[in-house]
Amino acid sequence: MIDCLIVGAGPYGLSLAAHLRAHRIDFRIVGTPMGAWLSSMPDGMHLKSEGFACNLFEPSGTFTLKAFCVEQAIPYADTGLPVRKDTFVAYGLAFQKRYVPGVEDRSVVAITRYNGGFNTRLADGDFIRSRRVVIAAGVGHYARILPSLAALGPSNLSHSSDHNGFAGFVGQHVAVVGGGSSAMDIAAALRRQGASVTVIARRAAIRFQTPLGPRTLRNKIRAPMTSVGPGWKAVLCTKAPLLFHAMPAAFRTKVVQRYLGPAPAWFVRDQVEGHVPILSGTTVRDAAVEHGRARLTLTSSAGQASTLIVDHVISATGYKVAVDRIAFLDADIKSAVMTIDGAPRLSRNFESALHGLHFIGPAAANSFGPMVRFAAGAGFTARRLSRHLAASALRASQPRPKASRRSAAVADG
């Protein structure tokens, strides 16, 4: 039985693995390196985060995205130059080869309790037994689709996370439901492929990010820059995640729901506005399949009804973390994990109510704040959790002291 199994090989899983390797912890990590970024993010997209905030983390802190771009002669700037998805993926894969060479590109199908630890079954039939499991599986399990779209089948409906390319939609009319960054990225990608696109957004207006531009001393004082954006609220999110953890659960949940919402990136605006119809202030009341196409009944904020018929609907309506939606967790495990609004309630060391089961990445946001929804949160996570796991492994390896005759007599008495 090994000490620890990491499930997931994205920025969080890889950063934690690099730190565990430095601590000489007996661990394994399974998953496709940067898998979600390869399969669930549109080709040609750019990251919303600035360059300095797009790092993975190893103990020395020297192999940053900037260092990688310098090595590969790729244009880079800390701010103002959007980072391409393929650049970030290439950086993640280079990080993996350099710091986590033992990643096992295999899928997990079931995790159950076993002999004080866990038994993890893989898709190829193999088993891994470990004292601890760290779930670093990203947000793929939490994709949210509006109930009003439920009547559509897979040929007419998909989630934004189902796509990394859109060549199959050439010449088709596609409705993108959502008003956040994913919706605008997908609308832009579909337009580049030659599809006809209509965006349906509940918001009264799409609020794109504002480019940072040159920052004066006054700007820097009033709104200090952080890895999740400028402002003193952002400073608290990035510098005091343990303080956030100490706040009441209701407060934490509200902050995570409302702060740092999914605003589209500033550089996508020119690719969408004036080129793609955006039905703002509009909701999908009902959907049905009609002659092989999707028929959407829409309602405006003024209460006016209308109909839109399209070939396909892409729901870019985000994610809702919910432990009970993680398919590979056994029902017994799910029932033992206490939750906050569906997300796992975690200790200061990312441990759930079930001893030995940890969650990192977006699943930890209700406990540690919005920072851990972004790659930038992987640094704090990897450092804190690796130290905890190293200390736990050390305690487990030490033999228990034998009871003295006197203590044994007291115990017998």
C-alpha positions as CSV (number, residue, x, y, z in Angstrom):
1,M,0.0,0.0,0.0
2,I,1.4,3.4,-1.0
3,D,1.1,6.6,1.0
4,C,-0.8,8.7,-1.5
5,L,-2.6,8.5,-4.8
6,I,-3.2,11.7,-6.8
7,V,-6.2,11.4,-9.2
8,G,-5.8,14.1,-11.9
9,A,-2.7,15.4,-13.8
10,G,-3.7,19.0,-14.5
11,P,-1.9,22.1,-12.9
12,Y,-3.0,21.1,-9.3
13,G,-2.2,17.4,-9.5
14,L,1.2,18.0,-11.2
15,S,2.2,20.8,-8.8
16,L,1.3,18.7,-5.8
17,A,3.2,15.7,-7.3
18,A,6.3,17.8,-7.8
19,H,6.3,18.8,-4.2
20,L,5.6,15.2,-2.9
21,R,8.5,14.0,-5.1
22,A,10.8,16.6,-3.4
23,H,9.6,15.3,0.0
24,R,10.3,11.7,-1.1
25,I,6.7,10.7,-0.4
26,D,5.7,7.3,-1.7
27,F,3.0,8.4,-4.1
28,R,1.5,7.7,-7.6
29,I,-0.4,10.0,-9.9
30,V,-2.9,8.9,-12.5
31,G,-4.5,10.9,-15.3
32,T,-3.8,12.4,-18.7
33,P,-1.2,15.2,-18.3
34,M,-3.1,18.5,-18.9
35,G,-6.0,16.3,-20.1
36,A,-8.8,18.8,-19.5
37,W,-6.9,21.6,-21.2
38,L,-6.3,19.4,-24.2
39,S,-9.8,18.0,-24.6
40,S,-12.2,20.6,-23.0
41,M,-10.8,24.0,-24.0
42,P,-11.3,25.4,-27.5
43,D,-8.3,25.3,-29.9
44,G,-7.1,28.8,-30.6
45,M,-8.3,30.2,-27.4
46,H,-6.3,32.4,-25.0
47,L,-6.2,32.3,-21.2
48,K,-8.0,35.0,-19.3
49,S,-5.3,35.1,-16.6
50,E,-2.2,37.3,-17.2
51,G,1.1,35.6,-18.1
52,F,2.6,36.0,-14.6
53,A,-0.5,34.1,-13.1
54,C,-0.3,31.1,-15.4
55,N,2.4,29.0,-13.6
56,L,2.6,25.5,-12.3
57,F,4.6,25.1,-9.1
58,E,7.7,23.1,-8.2
59,P,9.6,23.6,-5.0
60,S,12.3,25.9,-6.4
61,G,9.8,28.1,-8.1
62,T,12.1,28.7,-11.1
63,F,10.3,26.8,-13.9
64,T,7.6,29.4,-14.6
65,L,5.7,30.1,-17.8
66,K,8.1,33.0,-18.4
67,A,11.1,30.7,-18.1
68,F,9.6,28.2,-20.4
69,C,8.7,30.8,-23.0
70,V,12.3,32.2,-22.9
71,E,13.7,28.7,-23.4
72,Q,11.4,28.1,-26.4
73,A,11.6,31.6,-27.8
74,I,7.8,32.1,-27.4
75,P,6.6,35.7,-27.0
76,Y,5.7,36.5,-23.4
77,A,4.8,39.4,-21.2
78,D,3.8,39.4,-17.5
79,T,0.7,41.5,-18.5
80,G,-1.0,42.6,-21.6
81,L,-0.1,39.7,-23.9
82,P,-2.7,36.9,-23.8
83,V,-1.3,33.4,-23.3
84,R,-2.4,31.0,-25.9
85,K,-3.9,27.7,-24.8
86,D,-1.4,25.7,-26.8
87,T,1.5,27.6,-25.1
88,F,0.1,26.8,-21.7
89,V,-0.5,23.2,-22.5
90,A,3.1,22.8,-23.9
91,Y,4.4,24.4,-20.7
92,G,2.4,22.0,-18.6
93,L,3.6,19.0,-20.5
94,A,7.2,20.2,-20.2
95,F,6.7,20.7,-16.5
96,Q,5.4,17.2,-16.2
97,K,8.3,15.6,-18.1
98,R,10.8,17.5,-16.0
99,Y,9.3,17.2,-12.5
100,V,6.7,14.4,-12.6
101,P,8.0,11.8,-15.0
102,G,6.1,9.0,-13.4
103,V,2.5,10.1,-14.4
104,E,0.4,7.1,-15.3
105,D,-1.9,8.0,-18.2
106,R,-4.8,5.9,-17.0
107,S,-8.4,6.5,-16.0
108,V,-10.0,5.8,-12.6
109,V,-13.3,4.0,-12.6
110,A,-13.9,3.3,-8.9
111,I,-12.6,4.3,-5.5
112,T,-13.7,2.4,-2.4
113,R,-12.6,2.1,1.2
114,Y,-10.1,-0.6,2.0
115,N,-8.3,-1.7,5.2
116,G,-8.1,1.8,6.7
117,G,-7.2,3.3,3.3
118,F,-8.6,3.2,-0.3
119,N,-8.7,0.8,-3.2
120,T,-8.7,2.5,-6.6
121,R,-9.8,0.5,-9.7
122,L,-8.5,1.7,-13.0
123,A,-10.1,1.3,-16.5
124,D,-7.5,-1.3,-17.5
125,G,-8.5,-3.6,-14.5
126,D,-5.5,-2.8,-12.3
127,F,-5.9,-1.7,-8.7
128,I,-3.9,0.8,-6.6
129,R,-4.2,0.7,-2.8
130,S,-3.2,3.8,-0.8
131,R,-3.5,5.3,2.6
132,R,-4.7,8.6,1.2
133,V,-6.3,9.8,-2.1
134,V,-6.1,13.3,-3.4
135,I,-8.8,14.2,-5.9
136,A,-7.4,16.7,-8.3
137,A,-9.8,15.9,-11.1
138,G,-10.7,19.5,-12.1
139,V,-14.3,20.4,-13.0
140,G,-15.2,17.9,-15.7
141,H,-17.6,16.0,-13.4
142,Y,-19.5,19.2,-12.5
143,A,-20.7,20.4,-15.9
144,R,-24.0,22.2,-15.5
145,I,-26.8,22.2,-18.2
146,L,-30.0,24.1,-17.8
147,P,-33.0,21.9,-16.9
148,S,-35.0,23.7,-19.7
149,L,-32.6,22.1,-22.2
150,A,-33.1,18.5,-20.8
151,A,-35.4,17.4,-23.6
152,L,-32.7,17.7,-26.2
153,G,-30.6,14.6,-27.0
154,P,-26.8,14.5,-27.5
155,S,-27.1,15.1,-31.2
156,N,-28.6,18.5,-30.5
157,L,-27.1,19.4,-27.1
158,S,-23.7,19.4,-25.6
159,H,-21.8,21.2,-22.8
160,S,-18.9,23.6,-23.5
161,S,-16.5,21.1,-21.9
162,D,-17.3,18.5,-24.5
163,H,-15.4,20.4,-27.2
164,N,-11.9,21.5,-28.1
165,G,-12.5,21.9,-31.8
166,F,-15.5,23.0,-33.9
167,A,-14.8,21.8,-37.4
168,G,-17.9,19.6,-37.3
169,F,-20.2,22.7,-37.1
170,V,-19.2,24.3,-40.4
171,G,-22.3,25.6,-42.1
172,Q,-24.5,24.8,-39.1
173,H,-26.5,27.2,-36.9
174,V,-25.5,26.9,-33.3
175,A,-26.9,28.5,-30.2
176,V,-24.5,29.1,-27.4
177,V,-26.3,29.5,-24.0
178,G,-24.3,31.6,-21.5
179,G,-22.8,35.0,-21.1
180,G,-19.4,34.2,-19.5
181,S,-15.9,33.6,-20.8
182,S,-16.6,30.1,-22.1
183,A,-19.6,31.2,-24.0
184,M,-17.7,34.1,-25.7
185,D,-14.6,31.9,-26.4
186,I,-16.9,29.3,-28.1
187,A,-18.8,31.8,-30.0
188,A,-15.6,33.2,-31.4
189,A,-14.2,29.7,-32.2
190,L,-17.5,28.7,-34.0
191,R,-17.4,31.9,-36.1
192,R,-13.8,31.2,-37.1
193,Q,-14.9,27.8,-38.3
194,G,-17.7,29.2,-40.5
195,A,-20.7,28.4,-38.3
196,S,-23.6,30.7,-37.8
197,V,-23.8,31.5,-34.1
198,T,-26.4,33.0,-31.8
199,V,-25.6,33.7,-28.1
200,I,-28.4,33.5,-25.6
201,A,-27.4,35.3,-22.3
202,R,-29.5,35.8,-19.2
203,R,-27.5,38.9,-18.3
204,A,-28.9,42.3,-19.3
205,A,-25.4,43.0,-20.8
206,I,-22.2,41.2,-21.4
207,R,-19.5,42.7,-19.2
208,F,-16.1,42.1,-20.8
209,Q,-12.9,42.5,-18.8
210,T,-11.1,45.8,-19.1
211,P,-7.5,45.7,-20.4
212,L,-5.1,46.6,-17.6
213,G,-3.0,49.0,-19.6
214,P,-0.2,51.1,-18.0
215,R,-0.7,51.3,-14.2
216,T,0.2,54.5,-12.3
217,L,1.4,54.5,-8.7
218,R,-2.1,55.6,-7.7
219,N,-3.6,52.6,-9.5
220,K,-1.2,50.3,-7.8
221,I,-2.0,51.6,-4.3
222,R,-5.8,51.7,-4.8
223,A,-5.9,48.3,-6.5
224,P,-2.8,46.2,-6.0
225,M,-2.2,43.5,-8.6
226,T,-2.6,39.9,-7.7
227,S,-2.6,36.6,-9.5
228,V,-6.5,36.7,-9.8
229,G,-6.7,40.4,-10.7
230,P,-6.3,43.9,-9.1
231,G,-7.9,45.1,-5.9
232,W,-7.7,44.7,-2.1
233,K,-10.4,42.0,-2.2
234,A,-8.1,40.0,-4.5
235,V,-5.2,40.6,-2.1
236,L,-7.2,39.0,0.7
237,C,-8.2,36.1,-1.5
238,T,-4.6,35.4,-2.5
239,K,-2.7,36.2,0.7
240,A,-5.1,34.9,3.3
241,P,-6.8,31.6,2.2
242,L,-6.5,30.3,5.8
243,L,-8.3,33.4,7.1
244,F,-11.0,32.7,4.5
245,H,-11.2,29.1,5.8
246,A,-11.9,30.4,9.3
247,M,-14.9,32.5,8.1
248,P,-18.5,31.1,8.5
249,A,-19.6,28.7,5.8
250,A,-22.5,30.8,4.6
251,F,-20.1,33.8,4.1
252,R,-17.6,31.7,2.2
253,T,-20.2,30.2,-0.1
254,K,-21.6,33.6,-0.9
255,V,-18.2,35.1,-1.7
256,V,-17.3,32.2,-4.0
257,Q,-20.6,32.5,-5.8
258,R,-20.4,36.2,-6.4
259,Y,-16.8,37.3,-6.5
260,L,-14.6,36.9,-9.7
261,G,-17.5,35.8,-11.9
262,P,-17.0,34.5,-15.4
263,A,-16.4,37.8,-17.2
264,P,-15.3,37.3,-20.8
265,A,-11.7,38.4,-21.6
266,W,-11.2,41.8,-23.1
267,F,-9.4,40.4,-26.2
268,V,-12.4,38.3,-27.3
269,R,-14.7,41.3,-27.5
270,D,-13.7,42.4,-31.0
271,Q,-14.2,38.8,-32.3
272,V,-17.8,38.7,-31.1
273,E,-19.4,42.1,-30.8
274,G,-20.8,43.2,-34.2
275,H,-20.2,39.7,-35.6
276,V,-22.4,37.4,-33.5
277,P,-26.0,38.1,-32.5
278,I,-26.2,38.3,-28.7
279,L,-29.7,37.9,-27.2
280,S,-29.0,39.5,-23.8
281,G,-31.6,39.5,-21.0
282,T,-33.0,36.3,-22.4
283,T,-33.7,32.9,-20.9
284,V,-34.5,29.5,-22.5
285,R,-38.0,28.6,-21.2
286,D,-38.3,25.3,-23.1
287,A,-36.6,23.2,-25.7
288,A,-37.7,20.4,-28.0
289,V,-36.5,18.4,-31.0
290,E,-38.4,19.3,-34.2
291,H,-37.5,17.6,-37.5
292,G,-34.0,16.8,-36.2
293,R,-33.3,20.4,-35.1
294,A,-33.5,22.1,-31.7
295,R,-36.5,24.4,-31.2
296,L,-35.9,26.8,-28.3
297,T,-38.7,28.9,-26.7
298,L,-37.1,32.1,-25.3
299,T,-38.4,34.7,-22.9
300,S,-36.9,38.2,-22.7
301,S,-36.5,40.2,-19.5
302,A,-39.6,42.2,-20.7
303,G,-41.6,38.9,-20.8
304,Q,-41.8,38.7,-24.6
305,A,-41.7,35.2,-26.0
306,S,-39.9,34.1,-29.2
307,T,-38.7,31.0,-30.9
308,L,-35.2,30.1,-32.2
309,I,-34.6,27.0,-34.3
310,V,-30.9,25.8,-34.6
311,D,-29.0,22.7,-35.5
312,H,-27.2,22.4,-32.2
313,V,-27.1,24.0,-28.7
314,I,-23.9,24.3,-26.7
315,S,-24.6,25.0,-23.0
316,A,-21.8,27.2,-21.7
317,T,-23.4,27.5,-18.3
318,G,-20.4,26.6,-16.2
319,Y,-20.0,24.1,-13.4
320,K,-21.5,23.4,-10.0
321,V,-19.2,21.5,-7.7
322,A,-21.1,18.5,-6.2
323,V,-19.4,15.5,-4.6
324,D,-22.3,13.3,-5.4
325,R,-21.6,13.8,-9.2
326,I,-18.1,12.3,-9.1
327,A,-18.9,9.0,-10.8
328,F,-15.8,7.1,-9.6
329,L,-16.5,7.7,-5.9
330,D,-18.3,4.8,-4.1
331,A,-21.7,5.7,-2.6
332,D,-20.3,4.8,0.9
333,I,-17.5,7.4,0.4
334,K,-19.9,10.1,-0.8
335,S,-22.1,9.6,2.2
336,A,-19.1,10.1,4.5
337,V,-18.0,13.4,2.9
338,M,-19.6,16.4,4.6
339,T,-20.5,19.1,2.1
340,I,-21.0,22.9,1.9
341,D,-23.5,23.7,-0.9
342,G,-22.5,20.4,-2.6
343,A,-18.8,21.0,-2.3
344,P,-16.7,19.0,0.2
345,R,-16.2,20.6,3.6
346,L,-12.4,20.5,4.1
347,S,-9.9,20.9,6.9
348,R,-7.0,23.4,6.8
349,N,-5.1,20.6,5.1
350,F,-7.7,20.0,2.3
351,E,-8.9,16.8,4.1
352,S,-12.6,15.9,3.9
353,A,-14.6,14.5,6.8
354,L,-13.5,11.0,5.6
355,H,-10.0,10.6,6.9
356,G,-7.4,10.3,4.2
357,L,-9.6,11.7,1.3
358,H,-8.5,15.2,0.1
359,F,-9.8,17.5,-2.6
360,I,-7.9,20.2,-4.3
361,G,-8.5,22.7,-7.1
362,P,-12.0,24.2,-7.8
363,A,-13.6,21.6,-5.4
364,A,-11.8,23.4,-2.6
365,A,-13.1,26.9,-3.4
366,N,-15.9,26.9,-0.7
367,S,-13.3,26.2,1.9
368,F,-10.3,28.3,0.7
369,G,-11.8,31.0,-1.6
370,P,-11.9,31.9,-5.2
371,M,-8.1,31.7,-5.7
372,V,-8.2,27.9,-5.9
373,R,-10.5,28.1,-9.0
374,F,-7.5,29.3,-10.9
375,A,-4.1,27.8,-11.7
376,A,-2.5,30.4,-9.5
377,G,-4.0,28.6,-6.4
378,A,-1.9,25.5,-7.1
379,G,1.1,27.0,-5.4
380,F,-0.5,27.5,-2.0
381,T,-2.2,24.2,-2.3
382,A,0.9,22.2,-3.2
383,R,3.1,23.7,-0.5
384,R,0.5,23.3,2.3
385,L,-0.7,19.8,1.5
386,S,2.7,18.4,0.7
387,R,4.0,19.5,4.1
388,H,1.0,17.9,5.8
389,L,1.4,14.6,3.9
390,A,5.1,14.5,4.5
391,A,4.6,15.0,8.3
392,S,1.8,12.3,8.3
393,A,4.0,9.8,6.4
394,L,6.9,10.4,8.8
395,R,4.6,9.8,11.8
396,A,3.2,6.6,10.2
397,S,6.8,5.3,9.6
398,Q,7.9,5.7,13.2
399,P,7.4,2.6,15.5
400,R,5.1,3.1,18.4
401,P,7.0,3.3,21.7
402,K,6.5,0.2,23.9
403,A,4.5,0.8,27.1
404,S,6.5,0.8,30.3
405,R,5.7,-1.7,33.1
406,R,4.2,1.1,35.2
407,S,2.0,2.4,32.3
408,A,0.9,-1.2,31.6
409,A,0.1,-1.7,35.2
410,V,-2.0,1.5,35.3
411,A,-3.8,0.4,32.1
412,D,-4.5,-3.0,33.7
413,G,-5.7,-1.4,36.8
